[in-house]
């Protein structure tokens, strides 16, 4: 196999692994949020399994990136793509870790025999938006589509607004009835973790803009 062919194969494999990490991140968010909504411990275990699998993929991806840099010394667009991939692996890792944090809240709630004191509407909504942001961010990176990065930034503003709404609503319930305080704190933690997941999706979009244009943007 020629060096050029080997190089291209390694770049293709890198893209496949980045796509795989994105898929695992999206699945982890969905399962974690659902575990909390339904207080389903079986989903908690699936999130833990995804966390372990995502970490294994992250390690392999980082090793592959170091190999590409060491053996092929990429330049220009390829160098930006490879170094951006290395940074994005950190965002994927944090997204899955936040999903695991949400699943562990589900576990603690079940262990304490707590129940939802209101019908969950806003938390599933913010979860869906976070998943959409990760979807769009990964697609924008893999396809080099800056229109999709703009969609990520628009959703980021909506997530921030919804997070503020959740905080105010839950605080009201907690002030009205002290029995709601413990569960209310759990709602706020879950919403906060989902908001942080959205921030990491935004990071991916920002890194994609830099990869394609060389310009740094911050949202």
Secondary structure as UniProt FT lines:
FT   HELIX           3..38
FT   HELIX           41..72
FT   HELIX           76..111
FT   TURN            112..113
FT   HELIX           122..143
FT   HELIX           146..176
FT   HELIX           178..180
FT   HELIX           181..213
//
